[in-house]
Amino acid sequence: MAAPYLNRELSWLEFNQRVLNEAVRDDLPLLERIKFLAISASNLDEFFQVRVGGLMLMRRSGRKILDPSGYTPTQTLISIRQRILKMAAQQYSLLTGTIVPALEKAGIHPLDPRSLTVVQAAQVAATFTDGIFPLLTPLAVDADGPPPIVPALQITVACRLLDPETQKVRHAFIPIPEILGRRVILNIEGEGHGFVLIEELVACHAGEFFPGETVTATTAFRVTRNGDIAIQDEDAADLAGEMEDVLSARQFADTVRLELRSDSPRDLVRIIQHATAASAQEIYRVDGPPGLASFIDLAFLPGFDHLRDADWPSQNSPSISPGASMFETIAANDILLFHPYESFEPIVRLIEEAAEDPDVIAIKQVLYRTSRKSRIVDALIKAAENGKHVTAIVELKARFDEARNLDRADELQRAGAQIVYGVKNLKTHAKICLIVRRESGHLRRYVHLGTGNYNETTAKLYTDLSYLTCKPEFAHDASLFFNAVSGRSKLLRFQRLVPAPTAMKKTLLDLITGETVRAKQGQPARIIGKVNSLQDPDIIDALYKASQAGVDIRLNVRGICCLKPGDNKYSKNIEVISVIDRFLEHARLFYFHHGGSAEVYIASADWMTRNLEKRVELMIPIEEPALKRRLERILETYFLDNTQAYRLQPDGTSRRLERKKGLKQIRVQEQFYQRAKKAAKAREHELSMTFEPHIPAEGKI
């Protein structure tokens, strides 16, 4: 009998259900609930583009091979549809039955453009004429000709038109570019905020596009297309050009989902279905406006802070003195930062210092996902302009960030930086920066290694770990890593760092096996892991064997988990929890008891086959005793959460952990924030009590 294995796609949908559950909670502030609702919709957008798109291609090719959970592509697609229909019904029931009435009560008014006052109607009409109408391009739908190409993920208004003279009926589409936003703001009496949805405003004014005809019906729809379009990167020299073709193709690829309002007229449904080539299985009828992801901007509406959680600003790490040189700080001690509780600013500052420091000779860095206005990229450009040798490994295959990476790579190249577009047939997902500096006639190398991207925006929203060191062994490995990636040589002969795809999976399996052997010998054996996803069959099988041997295994898995917990034969010693809270859990952190001499690692990789075998990743051993102890405490704390944690059930669903009577309420993210705040305050107090003597200038007393 094969080991139990939960379906990957259904496991991901259960993760998204946990996100949606936060929106359902009536004890959360209103705008926080809207945020989670929008995130659950945005997650589904990406899921359809990537996972459903890939499964549809498999089904079309006739592939009937079972996945490890025993599903064919067709069976998986059927199960996905059933689960998403249920989820969508919950989303829209929440929106129309709870969120909208609560918004109105709070002074935020979604308005119907057909029910506006004379003054309001004049206001939005002027907005439409001046700022919307010139940017819209209607597309005729010819019944006898090829259908118009409808852009992906844009709200589109479908219109039925009647010519009063000939009584002929025809149809047209009006796509609405995302740049226009979803809400058109208008003034309302008294205090508050009013808006109309842009598609409803366009529908009301649709007649202006078709003079001489009457608009007799309209409806809004949205199409999602396959984003799982691979590129052939055999010829790396043309990778950037080929990626531009992929981005263009993704806009007009096969339809994987068609969101239609449930009140859409039948003839418009037929026209839309034909134009988008959507089968009945791709149609999702919704009881409200399609495309809930765009409602995220409501969560950040100015003037309504009382409807949001209190801010948890990032704190200054006590390991880093304000104003001190980052190079001197790292040279004194290795540094571990826990973001976003501790600020990401020292990482940005390190690279900005390096760009200006005359003693810095070279900067080498992997850029996977960067922010739109990245100070880090700006610093690399400045460094190149200052004559430093800058090498940027820019991953063009970072899905949905390809266009931004192309633009920034072009800027870097124009400044004189050396650009390497990843590695052939692999994604470069490692988080590493190497700075080479001349000190006292010698070269010293400083290294940053992390679990998260060099992205100042997500660094405030994702939990991640950063490790800063100038230890020679790590510096040696960092140089070896960049030489291998840019020179396309093998990732071999590392002293400390554990790279994928060459060594990480084997090392993890060896570590798990080591605990298994010790358990069989009657020794204490323990594994604690924190990952975003657990899917790799070999890792899961090894964990099952470890559990059967008696190893105590605790896993914190935010998203996909294909391991089935609670199975008496395979996983009775395995607990799996998931924490969903205001920050997205993103750090990868592993602990192995190792006979009492614990081995602790942070990593850029999840325990997924794609990470361990198809990406360039790094796993970093943390050897400094104080830093190891801190990471162990972080891992342990996650399993104390009785507020935001879920326990994965044997059937793949998850159940929120409830606080037992008499126990203190523990919310792990809040606890981490309070710890960081307390440590920063203590360090600030310590600095304020340090007296710095004023030394008079030479010769003056």
C-alpha positions as CSV (number, residue, x, y, z in Angstrom):
1,M,0.0,0.0,0.0
2,A,1.3,3.4,-1.0
3,A,2.0,6.0,1.7
4,P,-0.9,8.5,2.1
5,Y,-0.5,11.8,0.2
6,L,-2.8,14.7,0.1
7,N,-3.7,16.3,-3.2
8,R,-1.5,19.4,-3.8
9,E,-4.2,21.6,-5.4
10,L,-6.9,20.8,-2.8
11,S,-4.3,21.4,0.0
12,W,-3.6,24.8,-1.5
13,L,-7.4,25.6,-1.6
14,E,-7.6,24.7,2.1
15,F,-4.8,27.2,2.8
16,N,-6.9,29.8,0.9
17,Q,-9.9,28.9,3.0
18,R,-7.8,29.7,6.1
19,V,-7.2,33.2,4.5
20,L,-10.9,33.6,3.8
21,N,-11.7,32.5,7.4
22,E,-10.0,35.7,8.6
23,A,-12.4,37.8,6.5
24,V,-15.3,35.9,8.1
25,R,-14.3,36.8,11.6
26,D,-16.5,39.4,13.1
27,D,-13.9,40.3,15.8
28,L,-11.5,41.8,13.2
29,P,-11.8,45.4,12.2
30,L,-13.8,45.9,9.0
31,L,-11.1,47.0,6.7
32,E,-8.9,44.1,7.8
33,R,-11.7,41.7,6.8
34,I,-11.9,43.3,3.4
35,K,-8.1,42.9,3.1
36,F,-8.3,39.2,3.7
37,L,-11.3,38.8,1.4
38,A,-9.3,40.6,-1.4
39,I,-6.2,38.5,-0.7
40,S,-8.3,35.3,-0.9
41,A,-9.5,36.4,-4.4
42,S,-6.0,37.5,-5.5
43,N,-4.7,34.1,-4.5
44,L,-7.4,32.4,-6.6
45,D,-6.4,34.5,-9.6
46,E,-2.8,33.2,-9.4
47,F,-4.0,29.7,-8.7
48,F,-6.1,29.6,-11.9
49,Q,-3.3,31.1,-14.0
50,V,-0.7,28.7,-12.8
51,R,-2.1,25.5,-11.4
52,V,-5.4,25.2,-13.2
53,G,-3.8,26.3,-16.5
54,G,-1.2,23.6,-16.2
55,L,-3.7,21.0,-15.3
56,M,-5.9,21.9,-18.3
57,L,-2.9,21.5,-20.6
58,M,-2.3,18.1,-19.1
59,R,-5.9,17.1,-19.6
60,R,-5.9,18.3,-23.2
61,S,-2.8,16.3,-23.9
62,G,-4.7,13.2,-22.8
63,R,-2.5,12.6,-19.8
64,K,-4.1,10.2,-17.3
65,I,-1.1,9.4,-15.1
66,L,-2.0,9.6,-11.4
67,D,-0.4,12.1,-9.2
68,P,1.0,10.9,-5.8
69,S,-2.5,11.4,-4.2
70,G,-4.1,9.1,-6.8
71,Y,-5.8,11.8,-8.9
72,T,-5.7,12.2,-12.7
73,P,-5.6,15.8,-14.1
74,T,-9.3,15.5,-14.9
75,Q,-10.3,14.3,-11.5
76,T,-8.3,17.1,-9.9
77,L,-10.0,19.7,-12.1
78,I,-13.4,18.4,-11.1
79,S,-12.5,18.5,-7.4
80,I,-11.0,22.0,-7.8
81,R,-14.2,23.3,-9.4
82,Q,-16.5,21.9,-6.7
83,R,-14.3,23.4,-4.0
84,I,-14.0,26.8,-5.6
85,L,-17.7,27.1,-6.3
86,K,-18.2,26.6,-2.6
87,M,-15.5,29.1,-1.7
88,A,-16.8,31.7,-4.2
89,A,-20.3,31.4,-2.7
90,Q,-18.9,32.1,0.7
91,Q,-16.9,35.1,-0.6
92,Y,-20.0,36.8,-2.2
93,S,-22.3,35.9,0.7
94,L,-19.8,37.6,3.0
95,L,-19.4,40.6,0.7
96,T,-23.1,41.3,0.0
97,G,-24.6,40.1,3.3
98,T,-22.0,41.4,5.8
99,I,-19.3,43.6,4.3
100,V,-21.3,46.1,2.3
101,P,-23.9,46.8,5.1
102,A,-21.0,47.2,7.5
103,L,-19.3,49.6,5.1
104,E,-22.4,51.7,4.8
105,K,-22.8,51.8,8.6
106,A,-19.2,53.0,8.9
107,G,-19.7,55.8,6.4
108,I,-18.2,54.1,3.4
109,H,-20.9,54.1,0.7
110,P,-20.8,51.9,-2.4
111,L,-23.4,53.7,-4.6
112,D,-25.5,52.8,-7.6
113,P,-24.8,55.3,-10.4
114,R,-28.5,55.1,-11.3
115,S,-29.6,56.3,-7.9
116,L,-27.3,59.3,-7.5
117,T,-28.4,62.8,-6.6
118,V,-28.4,65.4,-9.5
119,V,-25.2,66.9,-8.1
120,Q,-23.5,63.5,-7.7
121,A,-24.6,62.3,-11.2
122,A,-23.1,65.5,-12.7
123,Q,-19.9,64.9,-10.8
124,V,-19.3,61.4,-12.0
125,A,-20.4,62.3,-15.5
126,A,-17.7,64.9,-15.6
127,T,-15.2,62.3,-14.3
128,F,-16.3,59.8,-16.9
129,T,-16.0,62.4,-19.8
130,D,-12.6,63.8,-18.7
131,G,-10.8,60.8,-17.2
132,I,-12.3,57.6,-18.4
133,F,-14.0,57.9,-21.8
134,P,-10.8,58.9,-23.6
135,L,-9.0,55.7,-22.3
136,L,-11.6,53.2,-23.3
137,T,-11.7,51.3,-26.6
138,P,-14.9,49.4,-27.5
139,L,-14.5,46.1,-29.4
140,A,-17.2,45.1,-31.8
141,V,-18.4,41.5,-31.7
142,D,-19.1,40.3,-35.2
143,A,-21.3,37.2,-35.2
144,D,-19.8,36.0,-38.5
145,G,-16.2,37.0,-37.9
146,P,-13.4,36.1,-35.4
147,P,-14.2,37.2,-31.8
148,P,-12.3,40.2,-30.3
149,I,-9.4,39.3,-28.0
150,V,-10.4,40.2,-24.5
151,P,-7.4,41.0,-22.2
152,A,-6.9,38.9,-19.1
153,L,-7.8,40.0,-15.6
154,Q,-9.5,43.2,-16.7
155,I,-13.1,44.0,-16.0
156,T,-15.0,44.1,-19.3
157,V,-18.5,45.5,-19.9
158,A,-20.5,43.6,-22.5
159,C,-23.2,45.5,-24.3
160,R,-26.3,44.6,-26.3
161,L,-27.0,47.3,-28.9
162,L,-30.2,48.0,-30.9
163,D,-30.3,50.1,-34.1
164,P,-33.7,51.9,-33.8
165,E,-33.9,52.4,-37.6
166,T,-33.1,48.8,-38.7
167,Q,-34.1,47.0,-35.4
168,K,-30.9,45.1,-35.8
169,V,-29.2,43.8,-32.6
170,R,-25.5,43.6,-32.2
171,H,-23.0,43.3,-29.4
172,A,-19.8,45.0,-28.2
173,F,-17.2,44.7,-25.4
174,I,-15.6,47.6,-23.5
175,P,-12.5,46.5,-21.6
176,I,-11.5,48.7,-18.7
177,P,-7.7,49.0,-18.2
178,E,-6.5,48.3,-14.6
179,I,-4.8,51.7,-14.6
180,L,-8.2,53.4,-14.1
181,G,-8.7,51.6,-10.8
182,R,-11.9,50.0,-9.6
183,R,-13.6,52.8,-7.7
184,V,-14.7,56.3,-8.9
185,I,-14.9,58.5,-5.9
186,L,-17.6,61.1,-5.4
187,N,-18.7,63.6,-2.8
188,I,-21.5,62.7,-0.4
189,E,-23.3,64.9,2.2
190,G,-21.7,65.0,5.6
191,E,-18.7,63.0,6.6
192,G,-17.9,59.7,4.8
193,H,-16.7,58.3,1.6
194,G,-18.7,57.5,-1.5
195,F,-17.8,55.6,-4.6
196,V,-19.3,53.8,-7.6
197,L,-17.7,50.8,-9.3
198,I,-16.1,51.8,-12.6
199,E,-17.8,49.1,-14.6
200,E,-21.2,50.3,-13.4
201,L,-20.4,53.8,-14.4
202,V,-19.1,52.7,-17.8
203,A,-22.3,50.6,-18.3
204,C,-24.5,53.7,-17.5
205,H,-22.6,55.8,-20.1
206,A,-22.0,53.0,-22.6
207,G,-24.4,54.8,-25.1
208,E,-21.7,57.5,-25.6
209,F,-19.6,54.9,-27.4
210,F,-22.3,54.0,-29.9
211,P,-24.1,57.1,-31.2
212,G,-27.3,56.4,-33.0
213,E,-27.8,53.0,-31.2
214,T,-29.5,52.1,-28.0
215,V,-27.8,50.1,-25.3
216,T,-30.5,47.7,-24.2
217,A,-28.5,45.5,-21.8
218,T,-25.0,45.3,-20.1
219,T,-23.1,43.0,-17.9
220,A,-19.6,42.9,-16.5
221,F,-17.3,39.9,-16.8
222,R,-13.7,39.0,-16.3
223,V,-11.5,36.4,-18.0
224,T,-8.5,34.6,-16.5
225,R,-6.0,33.0,-18.9
226,N,-3.4,30.4,-18.6
227,G,-0.2,31.9,-17.1
228,D,1.7,28.6,-17.0
229,I,3.5,29.4,-20.3
230,A,7.0,28.0,-20.3
231,I,9.9,29.5,-22.2
232,Q,12.7,27.6,-24.0
233,D,15.8,29.0,-22.5
234,E,18.3,26.9,-24.4
235,D,19.7,30.1,-25.9
236,A,20.2,32.3,-22.9
237,A,21.4,35.2,-25.0
238,D,17.9,35.8,-26.2
239,L,16.2,35.1,-22.9
240,A,15.0,38.7,-22.4
241,G,13.4,38.8,-25.8
242,E,11.7,35.5,-25.4
243,M,10.4,36.6,-22.0
244,E,8.7,39.6,-23.6
245,D,7.0,37.2,-26.0
246,V,5.8,35.1,-23.0
247,L,4.4,38.2,-21.3
248,S,2.5,39.1,-24.4
249,A,1.2,35.6,-24.9
250,R,0.0,35.4,-21.3
251,Q,-2.5,38.2,-21.9
252,F,-4.2,36.2,-24.6
253,A,-3.6,32.6,-23.7
254,D,-6.4,30.0,-23.3
255,T,-9.2,30.8,-20.9
256,V,-9.1,29.0,-17.6
257,R,-11.9,30.9,-15.8
258,L,-14.7,33.2,-16.9
259,E,-16.3,35.2,-14.1
260,L,-19.8,36.2,-14.9
261,R,-22.4,38.0,-12.9
262,S,-25.3,35.6,-12.1
263,D,-27.8,38.2,-13.3
264,S,-26.2,38.4,-16.8
265,P,-28.7,38.2,-19.7
266,R,-28.5,34.9,-21.5
267,D,-27.7,36.3,-25.0
268,L,-24.7,38.2,-23.5
269,V,-23.6,35.1,-21.7
270,R,-23.6,33.2,-25.0
271,I,-21.6,36.0,-26.8
272,I,-19.1,36.3,-23.9
273,Q,-18.6,32.5,-23.8
274,H,-18.0,32.3,-27.5
275,A,-15.6,35.2,-27.5
276,T,-13.5,33.8,-24.7
277,A,-13.8,30.2,-25.8
278,A,-14.8,29.2,-22.3
279,S,-16.5,25.9,-21.8
280,A,-19.2,25.4,-19.2
281,Q,-16.6,24.1,-16.8
282,E,-14.6,27.4,-17.0
283,I,-17.7,29.6,-16.1
284,Y,-18.1,30.8,-12.6
285,R,-21.2,32.8,-11.9
286,V,-20.9,35.2,-9.0
287,D,-23.6,37.1,-7.0
288,G,-21.8,40.4,-7.2
289,P,-19.0,42.3,-9.0
290,P,-16.4,40.0,-10.5
291,G,-12.7,40.4,-9.6
292,L,-12.7,40.9,-5.8
293,A,-8.9,41.2,-5.7
294,S,-9.1,44.8,-6.7
295,F,-11.1,45.6,-3.5
296,I,-7.7,45.5,-1.7
297,D,-7.4,49.3,-2.0
298,L,-10.5,49.8,0.2
299,A,-8.4,48.3,3.0
300,F,-6.0,51.2,2.9
301,L,-8.7,54.0,2.5
302,P,-7.3,57.1,4.2
303,G,-9.3,58.6,7.1
304,F,-10.6,55.3,8.4
305,D,-7.7,54.1,10.7
306,H,-10.3,53.2,13.4
307,L,-11.4,50.4,11.0
308,R,-7.9,48.9,10.8
309,D,-5.6,47.1,13.2
310,A,-3.2,49.2,15.2
311,D,0.1,49.5,13.4
312,W,3.0,47.2,14.3
313,P,6.0,49.2,13.0
314,S,9.3,47.5,12.5
315,Q,11.8,47.9,15.3
316,N,15.5,48.7,15.3
317,S,17.5,45.6,16.1
318,P,19.5,45.9,19.3
319,S,22.4,44.3,17.4
320,I,22.8,47.4,15.2
321,S,23.7,50.8,16.6
322,P,22.0,53.7,14.8
323,G,24.5,55.5,12.6
324,A,27.2,52.9,13.0
325,S,28.9,51.5,9.9
326,M,27.3,48.3,8.8
327,F,30.7,46.9,7.9
328,E,32.0,47.6,11.4
329,T,28.9,46.1,12.9
330,I,29.1,42.9,10.9
331,A,32.8,42.6,11.5
332,A,32.2,42.7,15.2
333,N,29.6,40.0,15.3
334,D,27.3,37.9,13.1
335,I,23.8,39.3,13.0
336,L,20.4,37.7,12.8
337,L,17.3,39.8,11.9
338,F,13.7,38.6,12.2
339,H,11.6,40.7,9.8
340,P,9.3,42.5,9.8
341,Y,9.5,42.7,13.6
342,E,13.0,43.9,13.1
343,S,13.6,46.4,10.4
344,F,14.8,45.5,6.9
345,E,16.5,48.9,6.8
346,P,20.0,47.5,7.8
347,I,20.0,45.4,4.6
348,V,19.2,48.4,2.5
349,R,21.7,50.5,4.4
350,L,24.4,47.9,3.8
351,I,24.0,48.0,0.1
352,E,23.7,51.8,0.0
353,E,26.8,52.2,2.1
354,A,28.6,49.8,-0.2
355,A,27.6,51.8,-3.2
356,E,29.2,55.0,-1.8
357,D,32.2,53.4,0.1
358,P,35.5,54.0,-1.8
359,D,36.9,50.8,-0.3
360,V,34.2,48.6,-1.7
361,I,35.4,47.0,-4.9
362,A,32.5,44.7,-5.9
363,I,28.9,43.9,-5.2
364,K,27.2,40.7,-6.3
365,Q,23.5,40.0,-5.7
366,V,20.6,37.9,-6.7
367,L,17.4,39.8,-7.6
368,Y,14.3,37.6,-7.7
369,R,11.4,39.9,-6.8
370,T,12.1,43.6,-6.2
371,S,9.8,46.5,-5.2
372,R,8.5,49.0,-7.7
373,K,10.7,51.8,-6.5
374,S,13.6,49.8,-5.1
375,R,16.3,51.6,-3.1
376,I,18.4,48.4,-3.4
377,V,18.3,48.5,-7.2
378,D,19.0,52.2,-7.1
379,A,22.0,51.6,-4.9
380,L,23.4,48.9,-7.3
381,I,23.0,51.4,-10.2
382,K,24.8,54.1,-8.1
383,A,27.6,51.5,-7.3
384,A,28.0,50.7,-11.0
385,E,28.1,54.4,-11.8
386,N,30.8,54.9,-9.1
387,G,33.0,52.4,-10.9
388,K,32.4,49.4,-8.7
389,H,32.1,45.9,-10.2
390,V,28.4,45.1,-9.9
391,T,27.0,41.7,-10.9
392,A,23.3,41.2,-10.7
393,I,21.7,37.8,-11.1
394,V,18.3,38.8,-12.4
395,E,15.7,36.0,-12.5
396,L,13.5,36.7,-15.5
397,K,11.4,33.7,-14.7
398,A,10.1,35.1,-11.4
399,R,6.4,34.5,-12.3
400,F,4.3,37.7,-12.7
401,D,7.3,39.9,-11.8
402,E,9.1,39.3,-15.2
403,A,8.2,42.7,-16.7
404,R,9.6,44.6,-13.7
405,N,12.7,42.5,-13.6
406,L,13.3,43.2,-17.3
407,D,13.0,47.0,-16.8
408,R,15.3,47.1,-13.8
409,A,17.9,44.8,-15.5
410,D,17.9,47.2,-18.4
411,E,18.6,50.1,-16.1
412,L,21.4,48.2,-14.3
413,Q,23.0,47.3,-17.6
414,R,22.9,50.9,-18.8
415,A,24.7,52.0,-15.6
416,G,27.5,49.5,-16.3
417,A,26.5,46.5,-14.2
418,Q,27.0,43.0,-15.4
419,I,23.7,41.2,-15.8
420,V,23.2,37.5,-15.7
421,Y,19.7,36.2,-16.5
422,G,19.6,33.3,-14.1
423,V,20.6,29.8,-15.0
424,K,19.6,27.7,-17.9
425,N,16.6,25.4,-17.1
426,L,16.5,26.5,-13.5
427,K,15.1,29.4,-11.5
428,T,17.6,31.3,-9.3
429,H,15.7,31.7,-6.1
430,A,18.5,32.0,-3.6
431,K,18.7,35.2,-1.5
432,I,22.3,36.3,-1.3
433,C,24.4,39.4,-1.5
434,L,28.2,39.5,-1.5
435,I,30.2,42.7,-1.0
436,V,34.0,42.7,-1.4
437,R,35.9,45.5,0.5
438,R,39.5,46.4,0.7
439,E,40.6,46.7,4.4
440,S,44.2,47.2,5.6
441,G,45.7,46.0,2.4
442,H,43.5,42.8,2.3
443,L,40.2,41.9,0.8
444,R,37.3,41.1,3.2
445,R,34.0,39.7,2.0
446,Y,30.6,40.6,3.7
447,V,27.6,38.3,3.0
448,H,23.9,38.7,3.5
449,L,21.9,35.5,3.3
450,G,18.1,35.3,3.8
451,T,14.8,33.6,3.4
452,G,13.1,36.6,1.7
453,N,13.4,38.7,-1.4
454,Y,15.3,42.0,-1.7
455,N,12.0,43.8,-1.6
456,E,11.5,46.7,0.8
457,T,7.7,46.6,0.4
458,T,7.2,42.9,1.2
459,A,9.8,43.1,3.9
460,K,7.2,45.0,5.9
461,L,4.5,42.4,5.3
462,Y,6.3,39.0,5.2
463,T,8.0,37.2,8.1
464,D,11.6,36.4,7.0
465,L,15.1,35.9,8.4
466,S,18.3,37.6,7.5
467,Y,21.8,36.5,8.4
468,L,24.8,38.9,8.1
469,T,28.4,37.6,8.4
470,C,31.9,38.1,7.2
471,K,33.1,34.7,8.3
472,P,35.7,33.4,5.8
473,E,33.9,30.0,5.2
474,F,30.6,31.7,4.3
475,A,32.4,34.3,2.2
476,H,34.3,31.6,0.4
477,D,31.0,29.8,-0.4
478,A,29.3,33.0,-1.5
479,S,32.1,33.6,-4.0
480,L,31.8,30.0,-5.2
481,F,28.1,30.4,-5.6
482,F,28.3,33.5,-7.8
483,N,31.1,32.0,-9.8
484,A,29.0,28.9,-10.5
485,V,25.9,30.8,-11.4
486,S,27.5,33.4,-13.7
487,G,30.0,31.0,-15.1
488,R,27.5,28.1,-15.4
489,S,29.8,25.7,-13.5
490,K,28.7,23.2,-10.9
491,L,27.6,24.1,-7.4
492,L,30.3,22.0,-5.6
493,R,33.0,22.2,-2.9
494,F,30.9,24.3,-0.5
495,Q,32.2,24.5,3.1
496,R,29.1,25.8,4.9
497,L,26.3,26.7,2.5
498,V,24.1,23.9,1.1
499,P,22.9,24.6,-2.4
500,A,20.1,23.2,-4.5
501,P,19.7,21.4,-6.8
502,T,23.0,19.7,-6.1
503,A,23.1,19.1,-2.3
504,M,20.1,20.4,-0.4
505,K,17.7,17.5,-0.8
506,K,20.3,14.9,0.0
507,T,21.4,16.9,3.1
508,L,17.8,17.2,4.3
509,L,17.2,13.5,3.7
510,D,20.4,12.6,5.6
511,L,19.4,14.8,8.5
512,I,15.9,13.2,8.7
513,T,17.5,9.7,8.4
514,G,19.9,10.6,11.2
515,E,17.0,11.4,13.5
516,T,15.3,8.2,12.5
517,V,18.4,6.1,13.3
518,R,18.7,7.7,16.7
519,A,15.1,7.1,17.5
520,K,15.5,3.4,16.7
521,Q,18.4,3.3,19.0
522,G,16.3,4.7,21.8
523,Q,17.9,8.2,21.8
524,P,15.9,11.4,21.8
525,A,15.1,12.4,18.3
526,R,13.3,15.5,17.1
527,I,12.6,17.5,14.0
528,I,10.9,21.0,13.8
529,G,10.4,22.6,10.4
530,K,8.8,25.8,9.2
531,V,8.1,26.0,5.5
532,N,5.6,27.6,3.1
533,S,4.9,24.3,1.4
534,L,5.6,20.6,1.9
535,Q,5.1,18.6,-1.3
536,D,8.2,16.6,-2.2
537,P,7.4,12.8,-2.0
538,D,10.9,11.8,-1.0
539,I,10.9,14.3,2.0
540,I,7.4,13.2,3.0
541,D,8.4,9.5,2.8
542,A,11.4,10.2,5.0
543,L,9.3,12.0,7.5
544,Y,6.8,9.1,7.6
545,K,9.7,6.7,8.3
546,A,11.0,9.0,11.0
547,S,7.6,9.2,12.6
548,Q,7.3,5.4,12.5
549,A,10.6,5.1,14.3
550,G,9.4,7.4,17.0
551,V,10.9,10.8,16.0
552,D,8.9,13.7,17.4
553,I,8.1,15.9,14.4
554,R,6.4,19.3,14.5
555,L,5.8,21.1,11.2
556,N,4.6,24.7,10.7
557,V,3.4,24.8,7.1
558,R,1.7,27.9,5.9
559,G,0.3,26.7,2.6
560,I,0.4,23.4,0.7
561,C,0.9,20.3,2.8
562,C,0.7,16.9,1.0
563,L,1.8,15.0,4.1
564,K,-1.2,13.5,5.8
565,P,-1.0,13.9,9.6
566,G,-2.8,11.8,12.1
567,D,-2.4,8.5,10.2
568,N,-1.8,5.8,12.9
569,K,0.5,3.8,10.6
570,Y,2.6,6.6,9.0
571,S,2.3,9.9,10.9
572,K,1.1,9.4,14.5
573,N,4.2,11.4,15.7
574,I,3.7,14.3,13.3
575,E,1.9,17.5,14.1
576,V,1.2,20.1,11.4
577,I,0.0,23.6,12.2
578,S,-0.5,26.7,10.0
579,V,-0.5,30.3,11.2
580,I,-2.5,32.9,9.4
581,D,-2.3,36.4,10.7
582,R,-1.5,40.0,9.6
583,F,2.0,39.1,8.3
584,L,2.5,36.5,5.6
585,E,4.5,33.6,7.1
586,H,7.5,33.3,4.7
587,A,10.6,32.3,6.6
588,R,12.0,28.8,6.1
589,L,13.6,27.4,9.3
590,F,14.7,23.9,10.2
591,Y,15.8,22.2,13.4
592,F,17.3,18.7,13.9
593,H,18.1,17.6,17.4
594,H,21.2,15.7,16.2
595,G,21.9,13.9,19.4
596,G,21.7,17.0,21.5
597,S,24.1,19.0,19.3
598,A,21.3,20.7,17.4
599,E,21.7,21.6,13.7
600,V,19.7,24.7,12.7
601,Y,19.2,26.1,9.2
602,I,17.5,28.9,7.5
603,A,16.7,28.6,3.7
604,S,15.3,30.2,0.6
605,A,13.7,26.9,-0.3
606,D,10.5,25.1,0.6
607,W,10.3,21.3,0.8
608,M,8.9,21.1,-2.7
609,T,10.4,19.2,-5.6
610,R,10.5,22.3,-7.7
611,N,12.7,24.0,-5.0
612,L,14.9,21.1,-4.3
613,E,15.5,19.8,-7.8
614,K,14.6,22.6,-10.3
615,R,15.8,25.8,-8.6
616,V,19.1,27.4,-7.5
617,E,18.5,27.7,-3.7
618,L,20.6,28.0,-0.6
619,M,20.3,26.4,2.9
620,I,22.3,28.2,5.5
621,P,23.6,26.6,8.7
622,I,23.4,28.9,11.7
623,E,26.4,28.0,13.9
624,E,26.7,30.9,16.4
625,P,25.3,29.4,19.7
626,A,23.3,32.5,20.7
627,L,21.7,32.8,17.2
628,K,20.9,29.1,17.2
629,R,19.1,29.4,20.5
630,R,17.2,32.4,19.3
631,L,16.0,30.4,16.2
632,E,15.0,27.4,18.4
633,R,12.9,29.8,20.5
634,I,11.3,31.2,17.5
635,L,10.3,27.8,16.2
636,E,9.0,26.6,19.6
637,T,6.9,29.8,20.0
638,Y,4.9,29.1,16.9
639,F,3.5,25.9,18.5
640,L,2.2,27.9,21.4
641,D,-0.2,30.0,19.3
642,N,-3.8,29.4,20.3
643,T,-5.3,32.4,18.5
644,Q,-4.2,32.4,14.9
645,A,-3.0,28.8,14.4
646,Y,-4.8,25.9,12.7
647,R,-4.1,22.2,13.0
648,L,-4.1,20.2,9.8
649,Q,-6.6,17.3,9.9
650,P,-6.2,13.8,8.3
651,D,-8.7,14.6,5.5
652,G,-6.7,17.7,4.5
653,T,-9.0,20.3,6.1
654,S,-7.8,22.4,9.0
655,R,-9.3,23.3,12.3
656,R,-8.5,26.5,14.2
657,L,-6.8,25.8,17.5
658,E,-9.0,26.9,20.4
659,R,-7.6,28.2,23.7
660,K,-8.2,25.8,26.5
661,K,-10.0,27.2,29.5
662,G,-7.6,28.8,32.0
663,L,-4.8,29.1,29.5
664,K,-3.4,32.5,28.5
665,Q,-4.2,33.7,25.0
666,I,-1.1,33.6,22.8
667,R,-0.9,35.2,19.4
668,V,2.5,34.4,18.1
669,Q,3.0,37.3,15.8
670,E,2.0,39.8,18.4
671,Q,4.4,38.1,20.8
672,F,7.2,38.5,18.3
673,Y,6.4,42.1,17.8
674,Q,6.2,42.8,21.6
675,R,9.6,41.1,22.0
676,A,11.2,43.2,19.3
677,K,9.6,46.4,20.7
678,K,10.9,45.6,24.2
679,A,14.4,44.7,23.0
680,A,14.6,47.9,20.9
681,K,13.4,50.0,23.9
682,A,16.0,48.4,26.2
683,R,18.7,49.1,23.7
684,E,17.6,52.7,23.3
685,H,17.6,53.1,27.1
686,E,21.1,51.6,27.2
687,L,22.4,54.0,24.6
688,S,20.8,57.0,26.4
689,M,22.7,56.0,29.6
690,T,26.0,55.8,27.9
691,F,28.1,58.9,28.4
692,E,30.3,59.9,25.6
693,P,33.1,62.3,26.7
694,H,33.7,65.5,24.7
695,I,37.4,65.6,23.7
696,P,38.7,69.1,23.1
697,A,40.6,69.9,20.0
698,E,44.4,69.4,20.2
699,G,46.2,72.2,21.9
700,K,43.0,73.7,23.5
701,I,42.1,73.2,27.1
